[in-house]
Amino acid sequence: MRTLDPAAAYDLAVELATRGERSILGITGAPAAGKSTYAEQLTAKLTADGYKVVLVPMDGYHLAQSVLEELGLADVKGAPHTFDGNGFVALLRRLKEASDEQIWAPRFDRGLEDSIAASIGVAPEVTLVVTEGNYLLLDEMPWATVRTLVDQCWYVAVPEQVRHERLEARHRRYGRSAEEAHERTFGSDERNAQLIAATAAAADALITLA
């Protein structure tokens, strides 16, 4: 696995966006590693430079909060089994194989803690779809299929102390107490992070963010 600096990563993304057929670029990493922000910034820069790029995050496939509560899974929200993995795989396959169609994808709203259906449009002229999420490299079904559908998958990493601080701050920002934020960060979130870190070796490239 090679390490890419932001400039080299951008150049590679341009190659994917200009090769004559739709490509899918995956960006993964542990919670609060910065993958969502990086994916948003990369997509914005590519779009500003005239490339037809859309960001379709995996988070749109969270199970609904009401479903998680009904199943007793709310406390482990973010674990692999709290997503509709098969639905996400089906979307990626459609994005790859039906690029002549207008496709609509769901978006996760952190304020609502729920997904909003059909809120991200992917038009036929889009040549690069960027997708980001925790489990793009997880070697268990249905997630293992993702690797066969993305053209490149990059792993984003930051120092663990920085990641933990960001994650606690995020939980506080969305209404958890300091104690609840700490317990979530070093409890279920940390178990998920370790699972995700074990997939890093399968990535095409490592992106280290400041």
C-alpha positions, 0 to 999 in steps of 0.5 A, a space after each residue: 500500500 502506497 502513501 499519497 499526499 493530497 496533491 498526488 491523491 488529487 491527480 489520481 482522482 482526476 485520472 479516475 474522473 477522466 478515463 472515459 467511463 464512470 469510476 467509483 472512488 472509496 474513502 474509508 477510515 475509523 470514526 473521526 479520522 477525517 474521511 467525511 471532511 476529506 471526501 467533501 473537500 476532494 469532491 468540492 475541488 474536483 467539481 470547482 475544477 470542472 469535473 463531474 463528481 458526486 459524493 455518495 456517503 455510505 451513512 445514508 444506509 444507516 438503519 432508521 433510529 426508530 428501527 435501531 431502538 426497536 431492535 435494541 441496537 441504538 447503543 451500538 449505532 455505527 456497527 456493521 449490523 446497524 446499516 443496510 449493507 445489501 442496500 448500499 452494495 446494490 446502489 454501488 452496483 447500479 452506479 457502476 452498471 447503469 451509468 446512463 440512468 438518473 440515480 437517487 441516493 439517500 443522505 444521512 442527516 446528523 441533526 435528525 440522526 436519520 437518513 433522508 431517501 432520494 436526496 443525492 442525485 447522480 446524473 448520467 454525466 457524472 464520471 466519478 462517484 466518491 463514496 466514503 464510510 467505515 466498512 468499505 474494506 470489511 472482509 465479510 458479506 455483504 461488505 466484501 462485495 464493495 471492494 469489487 465495485 470500487 475502482 480505488 479505495 483509500 484509507 484515511 488516518 490521523 493520530 489516535 489521540 486526535 481521532 479520540 478528541 474529535 470523536 468525543 467533541 462530536 458526541 458532545 456537539 450532538 447532545 451527549 454529556 461529557 461522560 456519555 461522549 467518553 464512554 461512547 468513544 472508548 466503548 462501541 466506537 472503539 470496537 468499530 475503530 479496531 475492526 476498521 483498522 484491521 482492514 487498512 492493509 486492503 486499501 490501495 493507498 494511505 492518506 495521512 491527514 494533519 
